[in-house]
Amino acid sequence: MRNLKRILLGVFALLLVLIVLAFVLENQQSVTLMFLGWVGPQLPVSLVMVLALLIGMVIGPILGWFLRRSSRVERKQLV
């Protein structure tokens, strides 16, 4: 059973890598991002999207941890 889980996890990871690779290869046109007067360098769309995904994958769990921690503190103060 454990081997089946490993195989399925490996297939899923391989499929995810192939999807990201296809996305990167299909989106090579360059874009320039502007935010609050700051102009970034010209980068491929795929790079911008993958960076946004990675930043979200880091910020999301940190924000979730912070919100859970603050709600625990509030519950302790009510008791």
PAZADREN-386392 format. One record per residue (C-alpha): residue number from 1; residue in three letters; chain; x, y, z. Coordinates in steps of 0.1 Angstrom, whole numbers. Layout:
<node nr="NUM" rest="ALA" kette="A" c1="X" c2="Y" c3="Z"/>
...
! end
This chain:
<node nr="1" rest="MET" kette="A" c1="0" c2="0" c3="0"/>
<node nr="2" rest="ARG" kette="A" c1="29" c2="23" c3="8"/>
<node nr="3" rest="ASN" kette="A" c1="45" c2="17" c3="-26"/>
<node nr="4" rest="LEU" kette="A" c1="12" c2="26" c3="-43"/>
<node nr="5" rest="LYS" kette="A" c1="11" c2="59" c3="-25"/>
<node nr="6" rest="ARG" kette="A" c1="47" c2="66" c3="-35"/>
<node nr="7" rest="ILE" kette="A" c1="39" c2="58" c3="-71"/>
<node nr="8" rest="LEU" kette="A" c1="8" c2="79" c3="-72"/>
<node nr="9" rest="LEU" kette="A" c1="27" c2="108" c3="-55"/>
<node nr="10" rest="GLY" kette="A" c1="55" c2="104" c3="-81"/>
<node nr="11" rest="VAL" kette="A" c1="30" c2="104" c3="-110"/>
<node nr="12" rest="PHE" kette="A" c1="13" c2="135" c3="-96"/>
<node nr="13" rest="ALA" kette="A" c1="46" c2="153" c3="-92"/>
<node nr="14" rest="LEU" kette="A" c1="57" c2="144" c3="-127"/>
<node nr="15" rest="LEU" kette="A" c1="24" c2="156" c3="-141"/>
<node nr="16" rest="LEU" kette="A" c1="27" c2="189" c3="-122"/>
<node nr="17" rest="VAL" kette="A" c1="62" c2="194" c3="-136"/>
<node nr="18" rest="LEU" kette="A" c1="50" c2="187" c3="-171"/>
<node nr="19" rest="ILE" kette="A" c1="21" c2="211" c3="-168"/>
<node nr="20" rest="VAL" kette="A" c1="45" c2="239" c3="-155"/>
<node nr="21" rest="LEU" kette="A" c1="70" c2="231" c3="-183"/>
<node nr="22" rest="ALA" kette="A" c1="43" c2="234" c3="-209"/>
<node nr="23" rest="PHE" kette="A" c1="31" c2="267" c3="-194"/>
<node nr="24" rest="VAL" kette="A" c1="66" c2="281" c3="-194"/>
<node nr="25" rest="LEU" kette="A" c1="73" c2="270" c3="-230"/>
<node nr="26" rest="GLU" kette="A" c1="40" c2="285" c3="-243"/>
<node nr="27" rest="ASN" kette="A" c1="43" c2="319" c3="-226"/>
<node nr="28" rest="GLN" kette="A" c1="77" c2="333" c3="-236"/>
<node nr="29" rest="GLN" kette="A" c1="65" c2="368" c3="-246"/>
<node nr="30" rest="SER" kette="A" c1="80" c2="396" c3="-225"/>
<node nr="31" rest="VAL" kette="A" c1="60" c2="420" c3="-203"/>
<node nr="32" rest="THR" kette="A" c1="69" c2="449" c3="-181"/>
<node nr="33" rest="LEU" kette="A" c1="51" c2="453" c3="-148"/>
<node nr="34" rest="MET" kette="A" c1="43" c2="487" c3="-133"/>
<node nr="35" rest="PHE" kette="A" c1="33" c2="491" c3="-96"/>
<node nr="36" rest="LEU" kette="A" c1="30" c2="524" c3="-78"/>
<node nr="37" rest="GLY" kette="A" c1="54" c2="541" c3="-102"/>
<node nr="38" rest="TRP" kette="A" c1="79" c2="513" c3="-100"/>
<node nr="39" rest="VAL" kette="A" c1="87" c2="498" c3="-133"/>
<node nr="40" rest="GLY" kette="A" c1="102" c2="463" c3="-134"/>
<node nr="41" rest="PRO" kette="A" c1="124" c2="448" c3="-160"/>
<node nr="42" rest="GLN" kette="A" c1="110" c2="430" c3="-190"/>
<node nr="43" rest="LEU" kette="A" c1="105" c2="394" c3="-181"/>
<node nr="44" rest="PRO" kette="A" c1="86" c2="365" c3="-198"/>
<node nr="45" rest="VAL" kette="A" c1="50" c2="361" c3="-187"/>
<node nr="46" rest="SER" kette="A" c1="57" c2="326" c3="-175"/>
<node nr="47" rest="LEU" kette="A" c1="85" c2="337" c3="-151"/>
<node nr="48" rest="VAL" kette="A" c1="62" c2="364" c3="-137"/>
<node nr="49" rest="MET" kette="A" c1="34" c2="339" c3="-131"/>
<node nr="50" rest="VAL" kette="A" c1="57" c2="312" c3="-116"/>
<node nr="51" rest="LEU" kette="A" c1="73" c2="338" c3="-92"/>
<node nr="52" rest="ALA" kette="A" c1="38" c2="350" c3="-82"/>
<node nr="53" rest="LEU" kette="A" c1="28" c2="313" c3="-75"/>
<node nr="54" rest="LEU" kette="A" c1="59" c2="307" c3="-54"/>
<node nr="55" rest="ILE" kette="A" c1="55" c2="339" c3="-34"/>
<node nr="56" rest="GLY" kette="A" c1="18" c2="330" c3="-28"/>
<node nr="57" rest="MET" kette="A" c1="29" c2="295" c3="-16"/>
<node nr="58" rest="VAL" kette="A" c1="52" c2="311" c3="9"/>
<node nr="59" rest="ILE" kette="A" c1="29" c2="339" c3="21"/>
<node nr="60" rest="GLY" kette="A" c1="-3" c2="318" c3="23"/>
<node nr="61" rest="PRO" kette="A" c1="9" c2="294" c3="50"/>
<node nr="62" rest="ILE" kette="A" c1="26" c2="322" c3="70"/>
<node nr="63" rest="LEU" kette="A" c1="-6" c2="343" c3="70"/>
<node nr="64" rest="GLY" kette="A" c1="-27" c2="312" c3="79"/>
<node nr="65" rest="TRP" kette="A" c1="-3" c2="305" c3="108"/>
<node nr="66" rest="PHE" kette="A" c1="-5" c2="341" c3="120"/>
<node nr="67" rest="LEU" kette="A" c1="-43" c2="342" c3="119"/>
<node nr="68" rest="ARG" kette="A" c1="-47" c2="309" c3="137"/>
<node nr="69" rest="ARG" kette="A" c1="-22" c2="321" c3="164"/>
<node nr="70" rest="SER" kette="A" c1="-41" c2="354" c3="169"/>
<node nr="71" rest="SER" kette="A" c1="-75" c2="336" c3="171"/>
<node nr="72" rest="ARG" kette="A" c1="-61" c2="312" c3="198"/>
<node nr="73" rest="VAL" kette="A" c1="-49" c2="342" c3="218"/>
<node nr="74" rest="GLU" kette="A" c1="-83" c2="359" c3="216"/>
<node nr="75" rest="ARG" kette="A" c1="-100" c2="326" c3="227"/>
<node nr="76" rest="LYS" kette="A" c1="-77" c2="323" c3="257"/>
<node nr="77" rest="GLN" kette="A" c1="-85" c2="359" c3="267"/>
<node nr="78" rest="LEU" kette="A" c1="-123" c2="352" c3="266"/>
<node nr="79" rest="VAL" kette="A" c1="-120" c2="323" c3="290"/>
! end
